[in-house]
Structures are given as C-alpha cells and as structure tokens.
C-alpha cells in the first residue's frame, strides 16, 4: 500500500473516532446515537442565554441579601441550625441536618444552563457496596459500573468510604445521580468518567484524581450494548454529545489530559463549587475549530476555586456561550480563560489574582489569533476583581438586553471568597449540617 493511501486511511480513522468518542466501530447503532444526541442538544439550547445570566445573578443576590435575613431559603423555608453556606446552590440544601433523609432535594438546587438537570430524582436509590471494577462487559451488582448502566433513573450513593480504580472508561447512562455525600469516595489511579450520548446527569461530592489513559477494549456502554473502544485520553470527566449535566462539589487534580472536557455538541451544563488543582489543561469546551456543532454549547462555570498548580484552560472555549461567574482564580501559570472560533464568554464577578510572572498577567488568551477577527468576538468582563496586575482583554460589544426584561448584574468579585469558601469535596456526615 502506498504512502498516500496509508495517510488517507489514517485520516478516515481519526474522523470516525472523533465522531464516536473513543469507539472504533462504525456501525448504524452509533450513527443513530450521534444523530439523536445532536437533535436533543439543539432542543436543549436556551433561546435567550442572556436571560439565564440574569436569572442566575438574581439567585446569588437573594442568597446574600434575601428578605428576612439570609437564613431563609429561596423556596421560603427556614434553615435549621448553624450554616455558613453562602451561594444559592449550597444554601438550597447544605443547611439542613437531615439532608441524608432527603438527598433528592439536591436536584432542586442547580442553577445556570444546567438548571433542568434532576439526575436520578425520579428513580430508586442504588447503594454501591463494592469498589472493584473487574468486569467491563458484565459488571458485578453492587459496583459503580453496574449502577450507572441500569436502564432507569437511579440515585447512586455509597455504603462506606472507598477508592475506585476503574479499569476502563466508566460510561454513565442517562438519568443518574452519583452522590458521594456521607462517604469519602475517590475515583483514582485508573480510567475516568465518560458521559456519552446521555442526558440528565448529576455528579456530586467525590474526588477524581490521578486519572490515566485506559487501553480500551470491549466495554458495555448501555444496558443492552457493548462495543469495542480505543484508548481514551485520560480525562477526569468527558462529556460527549450530552445535555443537562451538573457537576458540583468535586475535588479534581492531576489527570493525564483534561480535568473536565465537554465536546461534540454537548450543552446545558453547569460546573459549580469545584476545587481544581495541580493540572495543566483544566477545562475544555469544544474539541476542534472544525466542529461547528459546538455552536449549541451553553455552560455555566460558577463558584469554583481554581487553585494551586494550575496552568491554563479555566476554561478554553470554542463556538458556544459561556457564563463564567463568581469563581476564584488564585493561581495560573499561562492564562486563565481562553478560546478560539468565536465563542461568547461573559466573565462576571470573578476574582483574578495574577501570578508573579510579568508575562502571565493577562487573564485571556486567544491562541495567537492573527488579524482582527477576534475583535468581533464577545468577551466581556463585568464586576471582576483583578489583583496583582491581572487584566482582561475585552472584545466585541456588550450583550444586548431584551427591552422587555430586567437585567441583573453579578455580585462583584469582592464577594467571591464568601461564595467559594467551601468549594470542592465536602466531608458530609449523616445527621449533621454538611
């Protein structure tokens, strides 16, 4: 076979793999899944994303300044006992000592573009009792892999502390909540989590770290389908062709590729209250400048602490619409927020503390764009607190506000330490305020 044919076949194989995540089968089943997933993502897009920004900011104002004191929840119910939760997501559930008897209340607390996510609220509880992951095709009952493959909504909890070393991608199917409260649950030293062609998933209060690429092989991806998969990249969490996803209160560090990647027309995503450390490529939203399907992507990045040992991509965005709000950026080595392919990035009420390096003070990065094309991209900074010489290079015009709608600004970056104080894994214990 001549060199030209070899190169052509390699390009075709790469395109197929890109379309089908880490699968290496090119069959009708995957084509159907891809088409259905894209259509579902299109349907999940908020037609007026600026309204969602205003609604989110309104909830933050209520949590900090609510009527009758901030000890009253947004739903009007009084909190019991002492509670130091400050942001609207945490105040929705953390201030109740009986959270373990009403775990599913968490599903009512999400804000931002992932606002419709309810996870396994409509289903039964599934208790993970076994941390092993020895069979990727016929997983043992009681394991996390067995739980996430069930063809029904489930609220997944853990019987005790455990470290789970995954031997292959953990492929989470629709309508699931992974709820680590009440135990110390770590996914570490093996493969990561993949959300592929799925909807309505919550991942809450676990640690994910030291993820390495898995070699692939035969892996069950739904209850009634197993397929041959290639080696993965070593992401902590990959969101692929999925929508209505909420990632909350995770501690993540030191994965081989990204901590959180969302690609291939994924949308309606909220990443909140996470503590991210010791990593290079932190978050990626949109995998390729040649995949305009990511124009449907909408994501809220809120109340996260971008901490020690981070280098870049907090996040890096392509094509879509991104609300980056009330996060604490205390460390970066190259830049904080970047992107290409005309994403809309609205940065509001964040705190940016630039590193000592005088060449890394700029918050934004447009990947060495040549020419003036980037000047039309809508990248706006509003109420951000910039310290130690940090600066944000804006472009484009301010968001247009609909004349029939009030537009509520974000709380300023000076509030960020309060809003992010408890970012990351929470040591929740049954019978006590979390």
C-alpha positions as CSV (number, residue, x, y, z in Angstrom):
1,X,0.0,0.0,0.0
2,X,1.5,3.4,-1.0
3,X,2.0,6.2,1.5
4,X,-0.9,8.3,0.2
5,X,-3.4,5.5,0.9
6,X,-2.0,5.0,4.4
7,X,-2.4,8.7,5.2
8,X,-5.9,8.7,3.8
9,X,-6.9,5.7,5.9
10,X,-5.4,7.3,9.0
11,X,-7.4,10.4,8.4
12,X,-10.6,8.5,8.0
13,X,-10.0,6.5,11.1
14,X,-9.3,9.7,13.0
15,X,-12.6,11.3,11.8
16,X,-14.6,8.2,12.8
17,X,-13.0,8.2,16.3
18,X,-13.8,11.9,16.7
19,X,-17.4,11.4,15.7
20,X,-17.9,8.4,18.0
21,X,-15.7,9.4,21.0
22,X,-13.4,6.5,21.8
23,X,-15.3,3.9,19.9
24,X,-13.7,2.2,16.9
25,X,-16.9,0.6,15.5
26,X,-18.5,2.4,12.6
27,X,-22.0,0.9,12.7
28,X,-25.6,2.0,12.3
29,X,-26.1,2.0,16.0
30,X,-23.5,4.7,16.6
31,X,-24.7,6.8,13.7
32,X,-28.2,6.7,15.1
33,X,-26.9,7.6,18.6
34,X,-25.0,10.6,17.2
35,X,-27.9,12.0,15.3
36,X,-30.3,11.6,18.2
37,X,-27.8,13.2,20.6
38,X,-27.3,16.2,18.4
39,X,-31.0,16.8,17.9
40,X,-31.5,16.5,21.6
41,X,-28.8,19.1,22.3
42,X,-30.3,21.5,19.8
43,X,-33.6,21.2,21.6
44,X,-31.9,21.9,25.0
45,X,-30.4,25.2,23.9
46,X,-31.7,28.3,25.8
47,X,-33.1,30.7,23.1
48,X,-32.1,33.8,25.2
49,X,-28.9,32.9,27.1
50,X,-28.7,36.5,28.4
51,X,-31.9,35.8,30.4
52,X,-30.3,32.8,32.1
53,X,-27.4,35.0,33.1
54,X,-29.7,37.5,34.7
55,X,-31.7,34.7,36.5
56,X,-28.5,33.2,37.8
57,X,-27.3,36.6,39.2
58,X,-30.7,37.1,40.8
59,X,-30.4,33.9,42.8
60,X,-27.0,35.0,44.0
61,X,-28.4,38.3,45.2
62,X,-31.2,36.5,47.0
63,X,-28.8,34.2,48.7
64,X,-26.6,37.0,50.0
65,X,-29.3,39.7,50.6
66,X,-32.6,37.8,50.9
67,X,-35.6,39.2,52.6
68,X,-36.0,38.4,56.3
69,X,-32.3,37.6,56.5
70,X,-30.1,35.2,54.6
71,X,-31.2,32.3,56.7
72,X,-34.3,31.8,54.6
73,X,-34.0,29.6,51.5
74,X,-35.1,30.6,48.0
75,X,-38.1,28.4,48.4
76,X,-39.2,30.2,51.6
77,X,-38.3,27.5,54.1
78,X,-36.2,28.4,57.2
79,X,-32.9,26.7,57.6
80,X,-32.3,24.9,60.9
81,X,-29.0,25.0,62.8
82,X,-25.9,27.0,62.0
83,X,-25.0,27.2,58.4
84,X,-22.1,29.0,56.7
85,X,-23.2,28.3,53.1
86,X,-23.2,31.5,51.1
87,X,-24.1,30.8,47.4
88,X,-27.6,29.9,46.2
89,X,-26.8,26.3,45.3
90,X,-25.3,25.4,48.7
91,X,-28.0,27.3,50.7
92,X,-30.6,25.2,48.9
93,X,-29.6,22.1,50.8
94,X,-26.5,22.3,53.0
95,X,-28.1,24.0,56.0
96,X,-30.3,21.0,56.9
97,X,-29.0,18.4,59.3
98,X,-31.4,15.9,57.8
99,X,-30.0,16.1,54.3
100,X,-29.4,12.3,54.2
101,X,-33.1,11.7,54.7
102,X,-33.9,14.0,51.8
103,X,-31.0,13.5,49.5
104,X,-33.0,14.2,46.4
105,X,-33.7,17.8,47.4
106,X,-30.2,18.4,45.8
107,X,-31.8,18.0,42.4
108,X,-33.8,21.2,43.0
109,X,-30.7,23.3,43.6
110,X,-28.9,23.5,40.3
111,X,-28.6,26.9,38.7
112,X,-27.4,28.2,35.3
113,X,-27.6,26.5,32.0
114,X,-27.8,23.0,33.6
115,X,-30.9,24.2,35.5
116,X,-33.2,21.4,34.3
117,X,-30.9,18.6,35.5
118,X,-32.6,16.3,38.0
119,X,-30.4,13.3,37.6
120,X,-31.9,10.2,39.3
121,X,-34.5,12.1,41.2
122,X,-37.4,10.1,39.7
123,X,-35.8,6.7,40.5
124,X,-34.8,4.5,43.4
125,X,-31.7,4.6,45.5
126,X,-28.8,2.3,44.5
127,X,-26.2,1.7,47.2
128,X,-22.7,0.9,45.9
129,X,-21.1,-1.6,48.2
130,X,-18.2,-2.9,46.2
131,X,-15.3,-0.7,44.9
132,X,-14.0,-3.2,42.4
133,X,-14.1,-2.9,38.6
134,X,-13.1,-6.2,37.3
135,X,-15.6,-6.9,34.5
136,X,-16.2,-4.1,32.0
137,X,-18.9,-6.0,30.0
138,X,-20.8,-7.8,32.7
139,X,-20.2,-5.7,35.8
140,X,-20.9,-7.1,39.3
141,X,-24.0,-5.9,41.1
142,X,-23.1,-3.5,43.9
143,X,-20.4,-1.8,41.8
144,X,-20.5,1.7,40.5
145,X,-20.2,0.4,36.9
146,X,-23.3,-1.8,37.4
147,X,-25.2,1.1,38.9
148,X,-24.6,3.7,36.1
149,X,-25.6,1.2,33.3
150,X,-29.1,0.4,34.7
151,X,-31.8,1.4,32.1
152,X,-33.7,3.6,34.5
153,X,-33.3,6.7,36.7
154,X,-31.2,6.0,39.8
155,X,-29.8,8.0,42.8
156,X,-26.5,6.3,43.4
157,X,-25.0,6.5,46.9
158,X,-22.1,4.7,48.7
159,X,-22.2,2.3,51.7
160,X,-18.8,3.4,53.0
161,X,-15.6,5.2,52.1
162,X,-13.9,3.7,49.0
163,X,-11.3,4.3,46.4
164,X,-12.4,3.1,43.0
165,X,-9.8,2.3,40.4
166,X,-11.5,2.0,37.1
167,X,-10.1,-0.5,34.6
168,X,-11.8,1.2,31.7
169,X,-14.0,4.3,31.0
170,X,-16.9,4.5,33.3
171,X,-19.7,5.2,30.8
172,X,-22.6,6.8,32.7
173,X,-26.1,6.5,31.1
174,X,-29.0,8.9,31.3
175,X,-31.0,9.9,34.4
176,X,-28.3,9.2,37.1
177,X,-27.0,10.9,40.1
178,X,-23.7,9.9,41.6
179,X,-23.9,11.3,45.2
180,X,-20.8,10.9,47.3
181,X,-22.2,12.6,50.4
182,X,-21.8,10.6,53.6
183,X,-18.6,8.8,52.5
184,X,-15.2,9.6,51.2
185,X,-15.3,8.4,47.6
186,X,-12.4,8.7,45.3
187,X,-12.0,7.7,41.6
188,X,-8.3,7.5,41.2
189,X,-5.3,5.8,39.6
190,X,-7.3,4.4,36.7
191,X,-9.7,5.5,34.0
192,X,-12.1,8.4,34.2
193,X,-15.8,9.1,33.7
194,X,-17.4,9.3,30.3
195,X,-20.9,10.8,29.7
196,X,-21.6,9.9,26.1
197,X,-24.9,10.5,24.2
198,X,-26.6,10.8,27.6
199,X,-28.8,13.4,29.4
200,X,-29.8,14.4,32.9
201,X,-26.7,13.5,35.0
202,X,-25.5,14.9,38.3
203,X,-22.1,14.1,39.7
204,X,-21.7,15.4,43.2
205,X,-19.2,15.4,46.1
206,X,-16.5,13.0,45.1
207,X,-12.8,13.2,44.4
208,X,-11.3,12.5,41.0
209,X,-7.6,12.4,40.6
210,X,-4.5,10.7,39.0
211,X,-6.6,9.5,36.1
212,X,-4.6,7.8,33.4
213,X,-5.5,6.6,29.8
214,X,-7.1,3.2,29.7
215,X,-6.2,0.8,26.9
216,X,-9.7,0.4,25.6
217,X,-11.2,-2.9,24.6
218,X,-14.8,-4.3,24.9
219,X,-16.8,-2.1,27.3
220,X,-20.5,-2.0,28.0
221,X,-21.8,1.5,27.2
222,X,-25.6,0.9,27.8
223,X,-27.5,-1.9,29.4
224,X,-28.1,-3.6,26.0
225,X,-25.0,-2.7,24.1
226,X,-21.3,-3.3,24.5
227,X,-18.7,-2.1,22.0
228,X,-15.0,-2.1,21.2
229,X,-13.4,1.1,22.3
230,X,-10.0,2.6,21.6
231,X,-7.7,4.0,24.3
232,X,-9.0,7.1,25.9
233,X,-7.2,10.4,26.6
234,X,-7.1,10.2,30.4
235,X,-9.7,12.9,31.2
236,X,-11.2,13.1,34.6
237,X,-14.7,13.6,33.1
238,X,-15.5,13.7,29.4
239,X,-19.0,15.0,28.3
240,X,-19.6,13.9,24.7
241,X,-22.8,14.7,22.8
242,X,-24.8,15.0,26.0
243,X,-27.0,17.6,27.7
244,X,-28.4,18.6,31.0
245,X,-25.3,17.9,33.1
246,X,-24.5,19.2,36.5
247,X,-21.0,18.7,38.1
248,X,-20.9,20.0,41.7
249,X,-18.5,19.9,44.7
250,X,-15.8,17.8,43.1
251,X,-12.2,18.0,44.0
252,X,-10.1,17.2,41.0
253,X,-6.3,17.1,40.2
254,X,-3.6,15.5,38.2
255,X,-5.4,13.8,35.3
256,X,-3.4,12.8,32.2
257,X,-5.4,15.1,29.8
258,X,-8.2,17.4,30.9
259,X,-10.0,17.5,34.2
260,X,-13.3,18.3,32.6
261,X,-13.8,18.2,28.8
262,X,-17.2,18.9,27.1
263,X,-17.3,18.3,23.3
264,X,-19.4,17.3,20.3
265,X,-22.4,19.5,20.8
266,X,-22.8,18.9,24.5
267,X,-24.9,21.7,26.1
268,X,-27.0,22.7,29.1
269,X,-24.0,22.3,31.5
270,X,-23.3,23.7,35.0
271,X,-20.0,23.2,36.7
272,X,-20.1,24.6,40.2
273,X,-18.4,24.5,43.6
274,X,-15.4,22.5,42.4
275,X,-11.9,22.8,43.7
276,X,-9.4,22.2,40.9
277,X,-5.6,22.0,41.5
278,X,-2.3,20.6,40.1
279,X,-3.1,20.3,36.4
280,X,-2.2,21.7,33.0
281,X,-5.3,21.7,30.7
282,X,-8.1,22.2,33.2
283,X,-11.3,22.6,31.2
284,X,-12.0,22.3,27.5
285,X,-15.4,23.2,26.0
286,X,-15.3,22.3,22.3
287,X,-12.7,20.0,20.9
288,X,-12.0,21.3,17.4
289,X,-12.1,24.5,15.4
290,X,-13.5,22.3,12.7
291,X,-16.6,21.2,14.6
292,X,-19.3,23.9,14.4
293,X,-21.8,21.6,16.1
294,X,-20.4,23.1,19.3
295,X,-22.3,26.3,18.5
296,X,-25.1,24.8,20.5
297,X,-22.9,24.6,23.6
298,X,-24.0,26.6,26.6
299,X,-22.3,26.3,30.0
300,X,-22.2,28.0,33.4
301,X,-19.0,27.9,35.4
302,X,-19.7,29.2,38.9
303,X,-18.4,29.3,42.5
304,X,-15.3,27.2,41.6
305,X,-11.9,27.7,43.1
306,X,-9.1,27.4,40.5
307,X,-6.2,26.7,42.9
308,X,-2.6,25.8,43.2
309,X,-0.6,24.2,40.4
310,X,-2.9,25.1,37.5
311,X,-1.5,26.3,34.2
312,X,-4.2,27.1,31.6
313,X,-7.8,26.5,30.3
314,X,-10.1,27.6,33.0
315,X,-11.8,27.2,30.6
316,X,-10.8,27.1,27.0
317,X,-13.9,27.6,24.8
318,X,-14.9,27.2,21.2
319,X,-18.1,28.4,19.4
320,X,-20.6,28.3,22.2
321,X,-21.9,30.6,25.0
322,X,-20.2,30.6,28.4
323,X,-21.1,32.3,31.6
324,X,-18.0,32.4,33.9
325,X,-19.3,33.9,37.2
326,X,-18.2,34.3,40.8
327,X,-15.2,32.0,40.6
328,X,-11.9,32.4,42.5
329,X,-8.8,32.3,40.3
330,X,-5.9,32.3,42.7
331,X,-3.3,30.5,40.5
332,X,-2.4,30.2,36.8
333,X,0.9,29.9,35.0
334,X,0.0,30.8,31.4
335,X,-3.6,32.2,31.3
336,X,-7.0,31.7,32.9
337,X,-9.7,31.9,30.2
338,X,-9.1,31.2,26.5
339,X,-10.7,30.3,23.3
340,X,-11.0,30.3,19.5
341,X,-13.7,30.0,16.9
342,X,-15.8,33.0,18.1
343,X,-17.1,31.8,21.5
344,X,-19.2,34.2,23.6
345,X,-17.5,34.5,27.0
346,X,-19.2,36.6,29.8
347,X,-16.9,36.9,32.8
348,X,-18.8,38.4,35.8
349,X,-17.9,38.9,39.4
350,X,-14.8,36.7,39.4
351,X,-11.6,37.3,41.4
352,X,-8.4,37.1,39.4
353,X,-5.1,37.1,41.2
354,X,-2.3,37.2,38.6
355,X,0.9,35.1,39.1
356,X,4.2,36.9,39.8
357,X,5.4,36.2,36.2
358,X,5.1,39.6,34.4
359,X,4.5,37.7,31.1
360,X,1.4,35.9,32.5
361,X,-0.7,38.8,33.9
362,X,-3.2,38.6,31.1
363,X,-6.3,36.6,32.0
364,X,-7.4,36.0,28.5
365,X,-5.8,34.1,25.6
366,X,-7.0,33.8,22.0
367,X,-4.3,31.3,21.0
368,X,-2.2,33.7,18.9
369,X,-5.0,34.7,16.5
370,X,-3.7,36.6,13.5
371,X,-5.6,39.6,12.2
372,X,-8.6,41.4,13.6
373,X,-11.2,38.6,13.5
374,X,-11.1,38.2,17.3
375,X,-12.1,41.8,17.9
376,X,-15.7,40.9,17.0
377,X,-15.9,38.0,19.5
378,X,-18.0,38.9,22.5
379,X,-15.6,38.5,25.5
380,X,-16.8,40.8,28.3
381,X,-15.7,41.5,31.9
382,X,-18.2,42.9,34.3
383,X,-17.6,43.4,38.0
384,X,-14.5,41.2,38.0
385,X,-11.9,41.9,40.7
386,X,-8.4,41.9,39.2
387,X,-5.4,41.8,41.5
388,X,-1.6,41.7,41.3
389,X,-1.7,43.2,37.8
390,X,-4.3,40.9,36.3
391,X,-6.0,42.3,33.2
392,X,-8.8,41.1,30.9
393,X,-8.6,42.0,27.2
394,X,-12.2,42.5,26.1
395,X,-13.6,42.3,22.6
396,X,-17.0,42.6,20.8
397,X,-20.0,44.5,22.1
398,X,-21.8,44.2,25.4
399,X,-24.6,41.7,25.4
400,X,-27.9,43.1,24.1
401,X,-30.5,43.2,26.8
402,X,-34.0,42.5,25.8
403,X,-36.2,45.5,26.2
404,X,-39.0,43.6,28.0
405,X,-36.6,42.0,30.5
406,X,-34.7,43.4,33.5
407,X,-31.1,42.5,33.5
408,X,-29.4,41.8,36.9
409,X,-25.7,42.2,37.2
410,X,-23.5,39.7,39.0
411,X,-22.3,40.3,42.5
412,X,-18.8,41.8,42.3
413,X,-15.6,39.8,42.6
414,X,-15.2,41.2,46.2
415,X,-17.8,38.6,47.2
416,X,-16.0,35.6,45.7
417,X,-14.2,34.4,48.9
418,X,-17.6,34.0,50.6
419,X,-19.3,32.4,47.6
420,X,-16.5,29.8,47.0
421,X,-15.3,29.2,50.6
422,X,-16.5,25.6,50.6
423,X,-15.6,24.7,47.0
424,X,-14.6,21.1,46.5
425,X,-15.3,17.9,48.3
426,X,-17.4,18.3,51.5
427,X,-16.9,16.0,54.4
428,X,-20.6,15.4,54.9
429,X,-21.7,13.2,57.8
430,X,-25.1,11.8,58.3
431,X,-27.1,13.7,61.0
432,X,-25.0,16.9,60.8
433,X,-25.2,20.0,58.7
434,X,-22.9,19.4,55.7
